[in-house]
Amino acid sequence: MGKTAIAMISLLLAALALSACAGSQQEVKTGEEIQAGPVQRVALIMIPGEKVTARQLTVVRATVARQIARRYRLEVLAGAGFEQALWGGTAAAAPGSAQQFRRALARARQAVERLQLGKAIELLQGARQLLDDCGPWLKREELAELFVVAGKLHASQEQVEQATESFRHAVELDPQGDPSRFRLDERQLELFEQARRQVTSGMPHELSLVTTPPGAEAIVDGITRGQTPVTVQLYSGRHFIRLTKAGFLGWTRSLPDGVPPPKITARLYKVWPGPALGELKDELFEPRPETEAVAAMKKLASFYGVGALVLIGLDSADDMLQASIRLFFLAEGVFTRPLFVNLGKSAKGWKVTARNLSASFKQLKKSRPAKKRRTSTKGKKKKKRRGKKSRGQKKKKRS
């Protein structure tokens, strides 16, 4: 470890010790004053400023969460999905890109029928770029039609291989689909059925969908497949998954072209009902938080079933990433003193300092569950036997 990292640890520990000299003894305490009981789970809440990049947020979040789990043997509630549920995420709303996709697809369909090939190519490329974002929210017919329209475009240009590949993607999404609804001509229909034979000649793959908690509705390629845990049959290709459960943030995944994985496990997060954390953002790192902030943190910790909250505010100034850190314990309903540190300018510096930050959370060490000691009866028996032998040896020596 470099001299900079060692100096940073020393400063952090010194800040923890000196922080006992100021603040409210009712709502803010030092590590030595915390008497919280054993904590099994903690929630890591990142509060980024406007200038903080997604990469900075991801690196610091992942590093701190990993170090807390390893160092203190705690379950850590963290991640982009969790924060989306906290900061006003929606449980079932489709993104605006779904409407953009539908408009682009309708215009592309008309362009192909009118033989406006250049315009059709541009519109289809735009629709494809929206798939990763909105694909899980689309109906199966809409997903399949995108590739059918692309196949018709290639067929009109005598691009047989490209047309067959596009029709193959459509069949992978809807193997039993009726092509008559797409108004294919004789040559296009021939290529479509050829692609269907290629796909269905192989065996579909099993994909198991598991969620925590269970009982989420599984929607695969726009079709409801039951409640999790559930196993579905999919052919190789692009597929789109959406998992929904009342009161929880929706979970989506777009699978790339290829063999689907055998299992996908997703964790669903309850949508925070309020109060809005955005209104408390500035208050959370004040030396003496208001009573409303304390009450909100109590409600939040209880809502997600955690014993402690790790609050990390991030801001960027002159390319220097700065962090504000403090803990909140549900059992006592108190904040620890806030710490303010510079994480550095480079990703390597962010990781090193973030690891050191987790080492300074001495309060978590005090409140973590104690290890269970295992008592071995075999060891005791061996000791007794050894004792008997030694006594016998002493008798022999005396005689």
N, C-alpha and C positions, 0 to 999 in steps of 0.2 A: 504494500500500500504506500502511495507517495506521501510526501511531506504535507501537501495541500489537504489531502483527505484526513490525515492525522490531526492537523490543525483544526479542520472543520469539526471533527468529533469533539475535540477539547472545548471548542467554543460552544457547541450545543449543550454539552454536559454542564459547562459553567453557567450557561443561560438558564438551565433548569434549576441549578442551585440558587442563583441570584434572584430568580423570579419569586422567591418566597417573601421578598421584601415589600411587595406592593400588591394591591388588588383587594377584592371583596372576599372575605372568608366564608360567606354564605354561598356564593355562586361560583367562585373560582378558587381552586386549590392547587397546591404543588403535589408532586409525586409522593412525597413523604406523608402528606395528609390524606391521600386517597385510601379509603378502607373498603373499596368495592369487593364483593364476593367473586367467586370464580366466574369467568366469562368464557362461554363456548364459541360464540360467534361475534364478529365485529363487522361493521359496514364502513367501507372506504368511500368517502364522498369527495369528489374532485370539484372544485369551484373555479373554473378558468376565467381569466379576463378576456377582453375582446381581441387583444393582440396575440394571445397564445395560439399556436398552431395545433392542428390535430396530431401531428407527430410528437410534439413536446408533451401533450396531454397523455398520449398513449404510452410513451416511454416511462414517464414518471409513475403513472398509475400502475402499470404492469410490474415495475421494479419494486415499488413499496408494497403492493399486495403480495407478491411472491416472498419478499423478505419477512413480512409479518407472519405469513402462514408457516414458513420454515422456522423462524426464530422462536415464535411463541406458541406454536402448535395450535393455532386457532383457525376456524373456518372463516374465510373472508368473503363478504358479499361485495363484489366490485365488478366493474365492466361498463362498457358503453350502453348496453341494454338496461342495466340497473339505473344508470344516471338518466337515461331517457325517461324511464318510469318516474323518476324523482322530479325532473324538471319540466313536467307537463307533457309527457308522452301520451299518445292515444292508444286505446285498446283495440280498435277495429277500423280505423279510418284508412281508406285507400289513398296513396300519394297522388298529388296533382299530375304526376307524369303518366298515370294511367289514362287520363283524358287526352293528354298530348299524344299518347300512343294510338288511341282510337282515331283521333283526327288524322294523324299521319297515315294510318293504314287505309282509311276510307279514301283519302286523296290518292294514295298509291294505287289502289284498286281501279279508280277511275282513269288514272294516267296509263295504266297497262291496257285497259280496254280501248283507249283512244290512241294507243301506240305512241304515246309521249314518253319514249324510253328513258331519255336523260332525266326527265323530271321524276319518273318512277324510281330510278336507281337512287336518286338523292333522298327521296321520301322513305324508301325502304331502309337505307342506311341509318337515317335518323330514328326510325322505329326500332331497329335492332339495338341501337345504343341505349334506348330506354328500357330494354328488357330486364337487365339486372336489377333495376330499381322497382319496376312495376310488374314484372312477370308473375310473381306470386299472387297478385291481385286480379289477374285477368281470367276470363273464362277459357275453357279448353278450346272452344270454337275460334276464339280470337287468336289464341296462340298458334293454332294449326293454320289459320288463314294467312298469317304473316308469311309462313314458309310456302304455302300454296301460291300466293301471289308472286313471290320470288321465283318459284318454279315456272309459272306461266311466263314471266318476263324472260327467263333464260331460254325457255322453249321457243319463244317468238324470235329469238336471235340464233336459233339452231345450236345452242350450247347444251348438248344432251347431258353431259356428265354433271354440269352445275344444276341443271333442272332436276335430274334424278336425285341428287344430294339434297336439294331443297324439299322435294316431295318426301324423301326419306325422313327428314326432321319432322314433317307434319304427321307422318304415320307413327313415328315414335311417341308422339304426344297423344294421338288418337288412333290406335291400331284398327278399330272397327268403324271409323268414321265414314260417312257416305260422301263420296266426292262429287255427287251430282249438285250439291248445294253451291259448289264453287264455279259452276258453268264452264267446265273444261271442254275443249274441243277433242276430237278423236285422238290426235297425236299426244296431247297433254294427258288425256285419260290413260293412254297406253303406258306412258312413262310413270304415271302415278301408281298404277297397278303393279308395274315392275318393281318400283320402290317398296310397295307393300309386301310383295313376295320376299324380297331381300330381308326385310326386317322381321317378318313373322316366321321365317324359316329357322331363326335362332330361338333360344330359350330366354324368357324374361328373367330378370334378376330380382331377388327379394331384398326389400329395404325395410328395416324395422325403425319405427319412429317412437321414441321414448321421451317423455317430458317430466320435469319436476316442477310443480306437482303433476300427477297424472290427470287424465280426464279432459285433455284439450282436444278440440275438434281439429282433425288433420285434413287439410285441403291440398291435394296434389294435382298439379296441372289443371287447376280450376274445378276439380271434382272432389266432393267430400268423401273421404275414405273411412270414416269412423272416428272413434275417440282413442287417444293414446292410452296405453301402448297398442300399436297396430302395425301390421306388416302388409306392405303393398308389393305388387308385381310391376316392374318397370323394364322396358327395353332400354338398351344403351342409347344415350342421346342427351339432349338438354331437357331438364325438368325443373319445376318450380314448386316450392313447398311453403305453405303458410299454416301456422298453428295458432289457434285462438282459444281463449278461455275467458269467461265473464269476469271482469274486474282486473284482468292481467294485461300487460303490454303484449301486443301481437308479436310473434316471432316468424321471420321469413328467411328463406335461403334459396338462392338460384344455383342449381347444379350445372357445371360445365358439360360440354359435349363429351361423352365417354361412358364408361361403366359406373353406375351409381354405387356409393359406398354401401356396405352391408347393414350399417346401423348409424343413426343420427340421434344424439342425445341433446335435448335443449332444456335450458332452465328458464322458466317464465317468472317474471317479476310483477308483483302487484303494483298497480298504478297508485301513486301517492295522492290521496284525496285533498291534501292541504293541511295547513296554510301554505301558500305559494312560497317556495324557498327563495325565489328571486327577490322578494320583498325583504328577506332577512339576510341577504348575501353580505351586505356591509356590516351588519350587526354581529355576525358570528365571530369575528376576529377582534372585536372591541375588548379592551382590558376588563371591562365590567359589563357583560351583555345584559340587555333588558330582560325582564321577567317573561315577556312574550317569546323571546328566543329560547330561553330555557324550557318553557312549556312546549314549544314546537319540537325541540330535540327529544324531549321525553316521549311525545306522541309518536315521533318518527321511529325512534328505537323500538318502542313497543309494537308498532305496526309491522315492522320487518323482523321482529323476534330476535334482536341482537342486544348484547349487554353493553356494548360501547360503540361510539362513533369516532372514526378518524377523519377529521376535516382538514383538507389541504387546499388552500387557495393558491392559484398560480397567476402570475402576471409577468409581462415582458417589457423591459425598458432598456433601450440602447443595446439590443441583442442579448441582454443578460436576463436569464430566467430566474425569477424570484418566487419564493414560496412562503406561505403563512401556514403554520401547523398548530393544531391543538386537538385534544381529546375531549370527549364527553362520555361520562359514565351514567348509565340509567339508574343503577341501584342507589346512588347518592344524589343524582340529579345535578351534577356539578361539571363545570368545565375545568380543564387544566389551563395553566398560563399559556398564552400564544407564543410561538417562536417565529422569528422572521429571519430567513437565510437566503443567500444567493446560491443557485444551483449551477451557475456557470453558463457558458455560451455554446458548448458542444454537446452532442448526444452522449459521448463518453463521460463527460463531466456530470450530466444529469443523472446517469446511472450510478456513478460512484457516490455522489452526494445523497441520492435517494436511498441507497443501501445504508449509508451512515445515519440517515434520518430515522430509519426503522430501528436502529440500534439504540436510539435515544428515547424510545418510548418505554421508559422503565415502569410506567404505571401498568402497561399491559403485562409485563413480566410478573408483577405482584398479583394481578388478578387472574392469571391463567390457571387452568385446572392443574392440580397436583398430580404427579405421576403415581400410578398404583404400584405399590411394592409387592412383588411376588415372593411368597415364602415357600421355600423348597424343603420338603420333609426329608428328601434324600440327603441333603447336605448335613442335617442334624444327625441322621443315623450314622453317616460316615464319621462324624466327629466323635460320637459315642464309642463306635467300634475302635477308633484310633486310641481313645482314652483307655479302653480296656486292655488293648495290646500294650500300651505303655506301662500300665500297672503290673501286668504279668512279667514284663521285662524287668521291672524294678525288683520283684520278688526273686527272680532268678539271680539277679546280681547280688541280693542280700544273702541268699543261700550259698 
